Amino acid sequence: MATTIARWGNSQAVRLPKDILERTELHVGDKVSVSQEGSSIRLTKVPQTKAEAFLERFGAFQGSWRAEEADTGAAVGKEQFDA
């Protein structure tokens, strides 16, 4: 399968076909490591840590947060303790 190197701003880019992305389980937004092997270029998915995933979702949060107890109704099982 052939593709073309294109200009993207001041950089160059290669479009990756959808079927290749599906087979390699890569998605838009995934981080990849780029390495050279002779005259070949290799892309390897970089695993996202839980901390990175958390910051991606909540990094821009500027409000305050406080945990509160939620009332779920009367006890119906062994979750009630008698002290």
C-alpha positions as CSV (number, residue, x, y, z in Angstrom):
1,M,0.0,0.0,0.0
2,A,1.5,3.3,-1.0
3,T,0.8,6.8,0.5
4,T,2.4,10.2,0.0
5,I,4.3,12.4,2.4
6,A,2.4,15.7,2.6
7,R,3.2,19.1,4.1
8,W,1.4,19.9,7.4
9,G,2.3,23.5,8.4
10,N,6.1,23.5,8.8
11,S,6.2,19.7,9.2
12,Q,5.5,16.7,7.0
13,A,2.8,14.1,7.6
14,V,1.7,10.7,6.3
15,R,-1.9,9.6,6.4
16,L,-2.5,6.1,7.8
17,P,-5.3,4.1,6.2
18,K,-8.2,3.2,8.5
19,D,-7.8,-0.6,8.1
20,I,-4.2,-0.4,9.2
21,L,-5.2,1.6,12.3
22,E,-7.9,-0.9,13.1
23,R,-5.6,-3.9,12.7
24,T,-2.9,-2.3,14.9
25,E,-5.5,-1.0,17.4
26,L,-4.3,2.6,17.0
27,H,-6.8,5.5,17.4
28,V,-6.8,9.3,16.8
29,G,-5.0,10.9,19.8
30,D,-2.9,7.9,20.7
31,K,0.8,8.6,21.4
32,V,3.3,6.8,19.3
33,S,7.1,6.5,19.5
34,V,8.8,7.0,16.1
35,S,12.1,5.1,15.4
36,Q,14.3,4.4,12.4
37,E,15.3,0.9,11.4
38,G,17.6,1.2,8.4
39,S,15.5,2.9,5.7
40,S,12.3,2.0,7.5
41,I,10.2,4.0,10.0
42,R,8.6,2.2,12.9
43,L,5.6,3.6,14.9
44,T,5.0,2.0,18.3
45,K,2.1,2.8,20.5
46,V,3.1,4.4,23.8
47,P,1.0,3.1,26.7
48,Q,-0.9,5.8,28.5
49,T,-0.5,5.8,32.3
50,K,-3.5,6.2,34.6
51,A,-2.1,9.6,35.7
52,E,-1.9,10.8,32.1
53,A,-5.5,9.6,31.4
54,F,-6.7,11.4,34.6
55,L,-5.0,14.6,33.6
56,E,-6.3,14.5,30.1
57,R,-9.8,14.3,31.4
58,F,-9.6,16.6,34.4
59,G,-6.4,18.7,33.9
60,A,-8.4,21.8,33.1
61,F,-10.7,21.6,36.1
62,Q,-10.6,24.8,38.0
63,G,-13.5,24.4,40.5
64,S,-13.5,22.9,44.0
65,W,-14.5,19.4,44.8
66,R,-15.5,18.0,48.1
67,A,-16.7,14.4,48.9
68,E,-20.1,14.2,50.6
69,E,-22.1,11.3,52.0
70,A,-25.0,10.3,49.9
71,D,-28.3,9.1,51.4
72,T,-29.3,5.9,49.7
73,G,-32.3,5.2,51.9
74,A,-32.9,2.7,54.7
75,A,-30.6,-0.2,55.4
76,V,-31.8,-3.4,53.8
77,G,-29.0,-5.8,54.5
78,K,-25.9,-6.2,56.5
79,E,-24.5,-2.7,55.7
80,Q,-25.9,-1.3,59.0
81,F,-23.6,-1.7,62.0
82,D,-24.8,-1.5,65.6
83,A,-22.1,0.1,67.8
